[in-house]
Amino acid sequence: MVAVRVRASFLAITGLLLLTGCESPVGGAAAPSVSTSAPSPITSSSSPPPSSTSSSAPSSSASSAPAQVPGSKVVVLDAGHNGGNGSHAAEINKLVPAGRGEMKPCNTTGTSTNAGYPEHAFTFDVTQRVGAALAAKGVKVVYTRTDDKGIGPCVDKRAATGNSANADAVVSIHADGSTAAGSRGFHVAYSSPPLNAQQGEPSTRLSKTLRDGLRSAGFPPANYIGKDGLAPRADLGGLNLSTRPAALVECGNMRNAGEAASMTSADGRQKYADAIAAAIETYLG
């Protein structure tokens, strides 16, 4: 009887597996919550269903993709920010390596439209749409986060996901929040000056291909940052720490009324995703 009771007690114990730019420290207030307008995630064959668990500490949550077809390409998609960041300031403000000898906050809350639609929801939805399109073409897709309820991952962990996957391309998807009057348009950032060979020609070519794809789809280049849709940056940890071809797309300005309207509509998000996916395909050749 003692052995039976011990075994029953052991079986009753379960563990909980915790899963879990626009880079500015989290303030005292959480990011706007707009759960009624947050998009439902679109899943593809290369990503598991979004997790319903939340984390108490930032961690990487890359997807487990199916067995890779020999010769197929690997793309890591990084949806900016995360839905739980705004309510976990201590974790998100923790300093982590950001490259070039600098330390920066783990992650940030991101921005939002004036009506409160958050960047983290926009980036997650667009990223899932891009991933679905690429997976349908036989590309192995890995995500740095697989839900919009967690915390982080930190920028160094996001970069590590692309590095460990030996990705052919790493694309981080964001939206900007400039409040300067008349600011509008997309821009594509890359690490400059390069810290390794992959941050040189491969990353600049990836950035230019993304720029050309967005421009061909009718999106205007930014009129307030960078030049001709490109913005070389030395301060973005996810790019500085990458040893794979990497670029960060700021899809537009969420504080611009016209671009905000596009970002908050499913059709608008699909148009962004189509342009980004097509550009990645072109880059992969």
N, C-alpha and C positions, 0 to 999 in steps of 0.2 A: 504493500500500500504506500509506503514512503517513496519508493522508486516511482510509482505512478504519479504521485502528487508532485514530485520534483520535475518529472518530464512534462506534466501539464503546465506547471509554472513556467518552465523554460519556453515552451511553445507559445505561451501567452505574451511573451516579450517580443516586441518588434522594433526594428530600427527605422528611422525615417531618413531616407536618402535626400539630402538637400541639393537641389540644382540651383542652380539659381533659377577742329570740331567745335564749335559749340562747347568749348572747354572752359567753364567758369565755375568757381566753387559754389556749393550749395549754400543757400542762405537759411534763415530760420524758418521760412515758410515753405510748404511743400508745393510742388508743381500743380497746376490746375488739374482737377480730376474731371474727366469727361467720359465716363464709362458708357454713357448712352450713345455716344457718337464714335467710340473707338471701334475700328473695323474688326471683323472676325478674321482670325488668321487663315491664310490659304496654305494648305499643306501640299507637299509634293512627295514623290516616291523616295526622295532623298532626305526627308526630315520626319522625325517622329511627331505624333500629335503634341500640341503645346501642353506643357506640364501644368498641373493645377496646384503644384506646391510652390511655396515661396521660401526665400532664403533669409537668414539673418546675417549673412556676410557675403560680400561679393565673391563670385566664382565664375569660371568659364563654363558655358553650357553648350559646347559644340555638339552638333547633331551626329548621330551614328548613321552614316550612309550605307546603302547596300554595297555588296562587293563591286569593286570598280572593274569596268570592262577594260581589258588590256588596251593600252594606247589612248584611253580617254583622258580628258583634262580634268583638273581639280580647281574649283573656284571656291574661295572662302568669302561669304557675304556677312558683313558686319552691320547690323541694324543699330544706329546710334542710340545711346542712353538706355533706359529701361523704366518700366512702369512703377517699380518700387523705390526708385532712387530718391524721390522727393521726401519720403517719410523716413529715410535712414541717413541723415546728414553725417553722423559720425563715421559710418562705414565709407560713405562716398567721398568724404573730405580727407580720408587717410591718404598720406603721400606715398606715391609709388614711383619707380624709375620711369622717366619719360624720354630717355635718350639725351645725348649731348651733355651728359653730366648733370642733367636737371632732374628734379623731383616735382611731381605735379599731383593734384587730387586724383584719386582712383577713377572717378567718373563724374558726371554732372547730370542735372535734371533735364537739360535741354531747354528749348524755348516752346512757344505755343502761338497760335493765332490770337488775334485780339479777342476773339469769341471764346477762347479757352481750349481749342483742339490741340492736344499736345504733340510735340515733335516725336516723342518716343512711340506713340501710336502710329503716326504717319510712317516713320522709318520701318517699323516692324511689318506693317502691311505691304509697303512697296518691296521690301526685301523678300518677303514670302512670295510675292508675285514674280519677282525676278528669278528666284530659285526654282519655282515651278516651270518657268519657261526654259531655263537652262537644263534642268533635269530631263525635260521632254526631248531634248536634243542629245541626250546621252552624256551630259556633263555631270561629274560627281560634285555635288554641292554640300558644303559644310557651313553651318551657321555658328556665329559666336554666341548667340542666344536663341533659344527656341520657344520663348514665351514673352509676354509683355507684362509680367507680374513680378518679376524678380528684381534683384539688385545687381548692378554692374553688368558684366564683369569689368574689372579694372582695365585700363588701357593697355597695361603690359600683358595681361592675360589675353586680351583680344589679339594683340600682335603675335603672341605665342601660338595661338590657334592656327594662324596662317603659316607660321614658320614650321610647326610640327607636321602640318598637313602637306608640306612641300608644295604649296599651292602654285598653280600657274598664274593666278591673279587673285589679289585680295582687293575687294571693293567695299568701302565703308559708305553707308548711305545716311545722310543727314539733311536737315533743312536749317536755314539761317534765321536770325531774328533781329536784323538791323532796324532800328527805329528812326534812322535818318530819313528825312522826307524824300520820297521818290525812289528809294532803294528797291531794286527789283532784279531778278535774274539769277541764274545758276552760276556756280564756279566749281572747278575741280582742283583740289589741292594735292600736292605731292611733296615728298621730303626733299628739301634743297637748302644748302648743298648736300649732295648724296653722301651717305656714310658707308655704303658698300656698293658693289657692282649692280645689284638688282634695283637699287634706288636711283641708278643712273638711267641709261637709255630704256630699259624695260618699263620702269615706272613712268617716265615722261611719255613714252609711246602709249602706254595704257591710259594716261590722263588725257592726252590729245585725242585718242580714239573715243573716249567717253564724251569729251567736249564736242567732238564732231557729231556724234550720235545724237546728243541732246539738241544741238543746234539744228540738225537736219530734221528733227521731229517738231521743230517750231518753238523750242524754248529759247528765250533770249539770254545771252551771256550777261553776267552781273555788270551793273553800271557803277558800282560803289566799291569794289574790291577786285584785286588782281588785274589782269589784262587779257582781253579776248577770251574770257571764260576760264583762264588758267591762273592759279595762285600758288606759286612756290612758297613753302612754309618750312620753318626750322623748329617750330614750337609744338607740333602735334605728336604726342607720344606714340600713338598707334602706328604712325607712319615712320617715325624715327627708329622704332624698335623692330621694324619689319626687315626680314632678310629675303623677302619675296617681292615681286612686282606689286606695288600697292598704290592706291589712289583713294581719295575721299571726295565724294560728290555732295556738295551742298545744293540740293535740288532747286532751291529758290528761297525767297524771303517770305516767311510765314506772316510777317507784319504788313505785307503788301496785300491790299484787299483782293486784287485780281488773282494773285498767286495763291492766296489763302483759300479762295473759292475753289480753285482747281485741286488743291491738296486735300480739301475736306470732302471731295466727291469721289466715289468709286471709279468713275470714268477717268477723272483726272489722275488718280493714283495709277490706274492701269496704263495711261499714256506715259507717265514717268517710267514705269517698270518696263514697258515695251522698248523704250528708247535705250535704257540702261542695259537690258538683256541683249538687245541687238548689237550694241557697241562691244560688249564683252565677247560675244560670238565672233565679231570681226577681229578683235584683238587676238583671240585664241587661234584664229585662222583655220 
